[in-house]
Amino acid sequence: MKPTIPGPLTGAEIEELDRFLLDAEGSEESMDISTLDGFLTAIICGSKTIMPHRTEEGRDLP
């Protein structure tokens, strides 16, 4: 069976994601939907591959 590629999020899904992001514990540093969009866009457009085992400071995880 060929996997289906999901389409764009609906307006309701975007609102739900935004509420989820803003309700996160430690909300002082949580992202809203616009910040998340910019963050993910920067990752996609960046010239360097960000490896999953690296933190945002570039240090190895313990």
Biopython code that builds the backbone (N, CA, C, O; Angstrom):
import numpy as np
from Bio.PDB.StructureBuilder import StructureBuilder

atoms = [
    (1, "MET", "N", (0.839, -1.172, 0.000)),
    (1, "MET", "CA", (0.000, 0.000, 0.000)),
    (1, "MET", "C", (0.891, 1.244, 0.000)),
    (1, "MET", "O", (1.806, 1.361, 0.815)),
    (2, "LYS", "N", (0.622, 2.141, -0.892)),
    (2, "LYS", "CA", (1.403, 3.366, -1.004)),
    (2, "LYS", "C", (0.952, 4.364, 0.069)),
    (2, "LYS", "O", (-0.241, 4.645, 0.184)),
    (3, "PRO", "N", (1.901, 4.908, 0.863)),
    (3, "PRO", "CA", (1.502, 5.872, 1.899)),
    (3, "PRO", "C", (0.998, 7.163, 1.266)),
    (3, "PRO", "O", (1.480, 7.590, 0.217)),
    (4, "THR", "N", (0.028, 7.769, 1.918)),
    (4, "THR", "CA", (-0.499, 9.038, 1.419)),
    (4, "THR", "C", (0.262, 10.192, 2.055)),
    (4, "THR", "O", (0.666, 10.123, 3.216)),
    (5, "ILE", "N", (0.447, 11.228, 1.293)),
    (5, "ILE", "CA", (1.110, 12.432, 1.797)),
    (5, "ILE", "C", (0.018, 13.379, 2.284)),
    (5, "ILE", "O", (-0.872, 13.747, 1.518)),
    (6, "PRO", "N", (0.083, 13.777, 3.559)),
    (6, "PRO", "CA", (-0.962, 14.669, 4.067)),
    (6, "PRO", "C", (-0.907, 16.030, 3.383)),
    (6, "PRO", "O", (0.164, 16.508, 3.011)),
    (7, "GLY", "N", (-2.053, 16.635, 3.226)),
    (7, "GLY", "CA", (-2.125, 17.967, 2.632)),
    (7, "GLY", "C", (-1.836, 19.030, 3.672)),
    (7, "GLY", "O", (-1.474, 18.717, 4.806)),
    (8, "PRO", "N", (-1.996, 20.289, 3.284)),
    (8, "PRO", "CA", (-1.769, 21.386, 4.233)),
    (8, "PRO", "C", (-2.753, 21.311, 5.401)),
    (8, "PRO", "O", (-3.836, 20.738, 5.281)),
    (9, "LEU", "N", (-2.360, 21.892, 6.518)),
    (9, "LEU", "CA", (-3.243, 21.936, 7.681)),
    (9, "LEU", "C", (-4.450, 22.820, 7.387)),
    (9, "LEU", "O", (-4.349, 23.809, 6.660)),
    (10, "THR", "N", (-5.585, 22.452, 7.959)),
    (10, "THR", "CA", (-6.775, 23.295, 7.852)),
    (10, "THR", "C", (-6.653, 24.445, 8.850)),
    (10, "THR", "O", (-5.795, 24.417, 9.732)),
    (11, "GLY", "N", (-7.498, 25.440, 8.710)),
    (11, "GLY", "CA", (-7.500, 26.554, 9.656)),
    (11, "GLY", "C", (-7.735, 26.086, 11.082)),
    (11, "GLY", "O", (-7.109, 26.585, 12.017)),
    (12, "ALA", "N", (-8.644, 25.122, 11.249)),
    (12, "ALA", "CA", (-8.935, 24.591, 12.586)),
    (12, "ALA", "C", (-7.720, 23.864, 13.160)),
    (12, "ALA", "O", (-7.437, 23.977, 14.353)),
    (13, "GLU", "N", (-7.004, 23.123, 12.324)),
    (13, "GLU", "CA", (-5.806, 22.420, 12.792)),
    (13, "GLU", "C", (-4.707, 23.403, 13.183)),
    (13, "GLU", "O", (-3.990, 23.174, 14.158)),
    (14, "ILE", "N", (-4.570, 24.481, 12.440)),
    (14, "ILE", "CA", (-3.573, 25.504, 12.774)),
    (14, "ILE", "C", (-3.917, 26.164, 14.102)),
    (14, "ILE", "O", (-3.033, 26.385, 14.930)),
    (15, "GLU", "N", (-5.191, 26.481, 14.313)),
    (15, "GLU", "CA", (-5.614, 27.073, 15.588)),
    (15, "GLU", "C", (-5.371, 26.105, 16.744)),
    (15, "GLU", "O", (-4.927, 26.520, 17.814)),
    (16, "GLU", "N", (-5.658, 24.819, 16.538)),
    (16, "GLU", "CA", (-5.422, 23.812, 17.581)),
    (16, "GLU", "C", (-3.935, 23.704, 17.904)),
    (16, "GLU", "O", (-3.560, 23.620, 19.074)),
    (17, "LEU", "N", (-3.094, 23.705, 16.889)),
    (17, "LEU", "CA", (-1.647, 23.647, 17.099)),
    (17, "LEU", "C", (-1.161, 24.888, 17.835)),
    (17, "LEU", "O", (-0.326, 24.784, 18.734)),
    (18, "ASP", "N", (-1.669, 26.057, 17.471)),
    (18, "ASP", "CA", (-1.273, 27.298, 18.137)),
    (18, "ASP", "C", (-1.655, 27.261, 19.613)),
    (18, "ASP", "O", (-0.858, 27.647, 20.468)),
    (19, "ARG", "N", (-2.869, 26.798, 19.919)),
    (19, "ARG", "CA", (-3.290, 26.678, 21.328)),
    (19, "ARG", "C", (-2.399, 25.691, 22.070)),
    (19, "ARG", "O", (-1.998, 25.949, 23.205)),
    (20, "PHE", "N", (-2.086, 24.564, 21.438)),
    (20, "PHE", "CA", (-1.214, 23.561, 22.058)),
    (20, "PHE", "C", (0.152, 24.154, 22.378)),
    (20, "PHE", "O", (0.676, 23.962, 23.475)),
    (21, "LEU", "N", (0.727, 24.873, 21.421)),
    (21, "LEU", "CA", (2.049, 25.468, 21.630)),
    (21, "LEU", "C", (2.024, 26.494, 22.760)),
    (21, "LEU", "O", (2.942, 26.535, 23.579)),
    (22, "LEU", "N", (0.994, 27.310, 22.809)),
    (22, "LEU", "CA", (0.918, 28.364, 23.822)),
    (22, "LEU", "C", (0.558, 27.829, 25.203)),
    (22, "LEU", "O", (0.856, 28.475, 26.208)),
    (23, "ASP", "N", (-0.080, 26.659, 25.269)),
    (23, "ASP", "CA", (-0.444, 26.062, 26.557)),
    (23, "ASP", "C", (0.678, 25.231, 27.163)),
    (23, "ASP", "O", (0.534, 24.716, 28.271)),
    (24, "ALA", "N", (1.782, 25.095, 26.460)),
    (24, "ALA", "CA", (2.896, 24.273, 26.942)),
    (24, "ALA", "C", (3.435, 24.832, 28.252)),
    (24, "ALA", "O", (3.447, 26.044, 28.467)),
    (25, "GLU", "N", (3.880, 23.930, 29.121)),
    (25, "GLU", "CA", (4.497, 24.374, 30.369)),
    (25, "GLU", "C", (5.745, 25.173, 30.051)),
    (25, "GLU", "O", (6.428, 24.908, 29.061)),
    (26, "GLY", "N", (6.041, 26.154, 30.892)),
    (26, "GLY", "CA", (7.186, 27.018, 30.629)),
    (26, "GLY", "C", (6.903, 27.918, 29.442)),
    (26, "GLY", "O", (7.775, 28.163, 28.608)),
    (27, "SER", "N", (5.667, 28.412, 29.375)),
    (27, "SER", "CA", (5.220, 29.144, 28.193)),
    (27, "SER", "C", (6.008, 30.421, 27.918)),
    (27, "SER", "O", (5.838, 31.029, 26.861)),
    (28, "GLU", "N", (6.867, 30.839, 28.846)),
    (28, "GLU", "CA", (7.682, 32.025, 28.585)),
    (28, "GLU", "C", (8.577, 31.810, 27.373)),
    (28, "GLU", "O", (8.904, 32.764, 26.666)),
    (29, "GLU", "N", (8.973, 30.578, 27.129)),
    (29, "GLU", "CA", (9.868, 30.276, 26.021)),
    (29, "GLU", "C", (9.178, 29.477, 24.921)),
    (29, "GLU", "O", (9.836, 29.047, 23.973)),
    (30, "SER", "N", (7.870, 29.269, 25.028)),
    (30, "SER", "CA", (7.189, 28.479, 24.005)),
    (30, "SER", "C", (6.996, 29.301, 22.732)),
    (30, "SER", "O", (6.978, 30.531, 22.770)),
    (31, "MET", "N", (6.855, 28.615, 21.627)),
    (31, "MET", "CA", (6.675, 29.265, 20.332)),
    (31, "MET", "C", (5.194, 29.373, 20.015)),
    (31, "MET", "O", (4.412, 28.486, 20.358)),
    (32, "ASP", "N", (4.810, 30.464, 19.358)),
    (32, "ASP", "CA", (3.480, 30.498, 18.779)),
    (32, "ASP", "C", (3.593, 29.950, 17.358)),
    (32, "ASP", "O", (4.689, 29.611, 16.911)),
    (33, "ILE", "N", (2.487, 29.864, 16.660)),
    (33, "ILE", "CA", (2.493, 29.238, 15.341)),
    (33, "ILE", "C", (3.376, 29.998, 14.351)),
    (33, "ILE", "O", (4.018, 29.378, 13.503)),
    (34, "SER", "N", (3.421, 31.317, 14.443)),
    (34, "SER", "CA", (4.256, 32.110, 13.529)),
    (34, "SER", "C", (5.740, 31.868, 13.777)),
    (34, "SER", "O", (6.524, 31.764, 12.833)),
    (35, "THR", "N", (6.121, 31.780, 15.045)),
    (35, "THR", "CA", (7.519, 31.511, 15.385)),
    (35, "THR", "C", (7.918, 30.114, 14.926)),
    (35, "THR", "O", (9.013, 29.919, 14.399)),
    (36, "LEU", "N", (7.033, 29.147, 15.127)),
    (36, "LEU", "CA", (7.305, 27.784, 14.677)),
    (36, "LEU", "C", (7.477, 27.742, 13.160)),
    (36, "LEU", "O", (8.372, 27.065, 12.655)),
    (37, "ASP", "N", (6.627, 28.459, 12.437)),
    (37, "ASP", "CA", (6.735, 28.511, 10.979)),
    (37, "ASP", "C", (8.094, 29.065, 10.558)),
    (37, "ASP", "O", (8.745, 28.502, 9.678)),
    (38, "GLY", "N", (8.525, 30.152, 11.175)),
    (38, "GLY", "CA", (9.829, 30.731, 10.853)),
    (38, "GLY", "C", (10.973, 29.799, 11.204)),
    (38, "GLY", "O", (11.942, 29.686, 10.453)),
    (39, "PHE", "N", (10.864, 29.131, 12.348)),
    (39, "PHE", "CA", (11.903, 28.199, 12.786)),
    (39, "PHE", "C", (12.058, 27.047, 11.797)),
    (39, "PHE", "O", (13.172, 26.717, 11.389)),
    (40, "LEU", "N", (10.938, 26.440, 11.415)),
    (40, "LEU", "CA", (10.996, 25.315, 10.484)),
    (40, "LEU", "C", (11.450, 25.757, 9.098)),
    (40, "LEU", "O", (12.158, 25.017, 8.415)),
    (41, "THR", "N", (11.053, 26.951, 8.676)),
    (41, "THR", "CA", (11.509, 27.486, 7.392)),
    (41, "THR", "C", (13.016, 27.679, 7.404)),
    (41, "THR", "O", (13.691, 27.360, 6.425)),
    (42, "ALA", "N", (13.551, 28.200, 8.508)),
    (42, "ALA", "CA", (14.998, 28.401, 8.618)),
    (42, "ALA", "C", (15.745, 27.071, 8.559)),
    (42, "ALA", "O", (16.812, 26.984, 7.950)),
    (43, "ILE", "N", (15.196, 26.045, 9.184)),
    (43, "ILE", "CA", (15.832, 24.726, 9.141)),
    (43, "ILE", "C", (15.864, 24.199, 7.708)),
    (43, "ILE", "O", (16.882, 23.674, 7.257)),
    (44, "ILE", "N", (14.758, 24.339, 7.003)),
    (44, "ILE", "CA", (14.685, 23.841, 5.627)),
    (44, "ILE", "C", (15.624, 24.611, 4.708)),
    (44, "ILE", "O", (16.266, 24.020, 3.840)),
    (45, "CYS", "N", (15.708, 25.924, 4.893)),
    (45, "CYS", "CA", (16.512, 26.777, 4.005)),
    (45, "CYS", "C", (17.984, 26.825, 4.387)),
    (45, "CYS", "O", (18.811, 27.284, 3.599)),
    (46, "GLY", "N", (18.320, 26.359, 5.578)),
    (46, "GLY", "CA", (19.696, 26.450, 6.055)),
    (46, "GLY", "C", (20.665, 25.663, 5.194)),
    (46, "GLY", "O", (20.304, 24.655, 4.586)),
    (47, "SER", "N", (21.890, 26.135, 5.151)),
    (47, "SER", "CA", (22.900, 25.477, 4.322)),
    (47, "SER", "C", (23.545, 24.281, 5.015)),
    (47, "SER", "O", (24.213, 23.475, 4.367)),
    (48, "LYS", "N", (23.353, 24.161, 6.322)),
    (48, "LYS", "CA", (23.931, 23.039, 7.062)),
    (48, "LYS", "C", (22.819, 22.115, 7.529)),
    (48, "LYS", "O", (21.735, 22.561, 7.905)),
    (49, "THR", "N", (23.106, 20.830, 7.500)),
    (49, "THR", "CA", (22.162, 19.851, 8.016)),
    (49, "THR", "C", (22.240, 19.856, 9.533)),
    (49, "THR", "O", (23.329, 19.795, 10.104)),
    (50, "ILE", "N", (21.089, 19.928, 10.186)),
    (50, "ILE", "CA", (21.039, 19.881, 11.645)),
    (50, "ILE", "C", (20.790, 18.435, 12.038)),
    (50, "ILE", "O", (19.722, 17.881, 11.777)),
    (51, "MET", "N", (21.773, 17.842, 12.660)),
    (51, "MET", "CA", (21.663, 16.449, 13.058)),
    (51, "MET", "C", (20.783, 16.331, 14.300)),
    (51, "MET", "O", (20.865, 17.180, 15.188)),
    (52, "PRO", "N", (19.944, 15.298, 14.383)),
    (52, "PRO", "CA", (19.027, 15.158, 15.510)),
    (52, "PRO", "C", (19.714, 15.036, 16.862)),
    (52, "PRO", "O", (19.088, 15.319, 17.884)),
    (53, "HIS", "N", (20.972, 14.627, 16.908)),
    (53, "HIS", "CA", (21.644, 14.425, 18.189)),
    (53, "HIS", "C", (22.313, 15.702, 18.692)),
    (53, "HIS", "O", (23.033, 15.652, 19.689)),
    (54, "ARG", "N", (22.101, 16.836, 18.039)),
    (54, "ARG", "CA", (22.712, 18.105, 18.451)),
    (54, "ARG", "C", (21.648, 19.008, 19.088)),
    (54, "ARG", "O", (20.480, 18.976, 18.701)),
    (55, "THR", "N", (22.070, 19.808, 20.062)),
    (55, "THR", "CA", (21.169, 20.787, 20.648)),
    (55, "THR", "C", (21.281, 22.082, 19.873)),
    (55, "THR", "O", (22.119, 22.203, 18.979)),
    (56, "GLU", "N", (20.428, 23.069, 20.214)),
    (56, "GLU", "CA", (20.492, 24.327, 19.477)),
    (56, "GLU", "C", (21.789, 25.082, 19.719)),
    (56, "GLU", "O", (22.156, 25.945, 18.921)),
    (57, "GLU", "N", (22.495, 24.773, 20.812)),
    (57, "GLU", "CA", (23.776, 25.426, 21.068)),
    (57, "GLU", "C", (24.917, 24.732, 20.343)),
    (57, "GLU", "O", (26.055, 25.198, 20.401)),
    (58, "GLY", "N", (24.636, 23.626, 19.660)),
    (58, "GLY", "CA", (25.668, 22.923, 18.922)),
    (58, "GLY", "C", (26.486, 21.954, 19.751)),
    (58, "GLY", "O", (27.494, 21.427, 19.280)),
    (59, "ARG", "N", (26.056, 21.713, 20.992)),
    (59, "ARG", "CA", (26.779, 20.764, 21.849)),
    (59, "ARG", "C", (26.107, 19.398, 21.758)),
    (59, "ARG", "O", (24.908, 19.290, 21.500)),
    (60, "ASP", "N", (26.898, 18.374, 21.974)),
    (60, "ASP", "CA", (26.333, 17.032, 22.011)),
    (60, "ASP", "C", (25.449, 16.884, 23.239)),
    (60, "ASP", "O", (25.731, 17.456, 24.292)),
    (61, "LEU", "N", (24.387, 16.118, 23.096)),
    (61, "LEU", "CA", (23.532, 15.818, 24.234)),
    (61, "LEU", "C", (24.248, 14.842, 25.155)),
    (61, "LEU", "O", (25.085, 14.064, 24.698)),
    (62, "PRO", "N", (23.929, 14.871, 26.457)),
    (62, "PRO", "CA", (24.584, 13.935, 27.390)),
    (62, "PRO", "C", (24.210, 12.502, 27.096)),
    (62, "PRO", "O", (24.671, 11.590, 27.783)),
]
sb = StructureBuilder()
sb.init_structure("model")
sb.init_model(0)
sb.init_chain("A")
sb.init_seg("    ")
for serial, (resi, resn, name, xyz) in enumerate(atoms, 1):
    if name == "N":
        sb.init_residue(resn, " ", resi, " ")
    sb.init_atom(name, np.array(xyz, "f"), 0.0, 1.0, " ", f" {name:<3s}", serial, name[0])
structure = sb.get_structure()
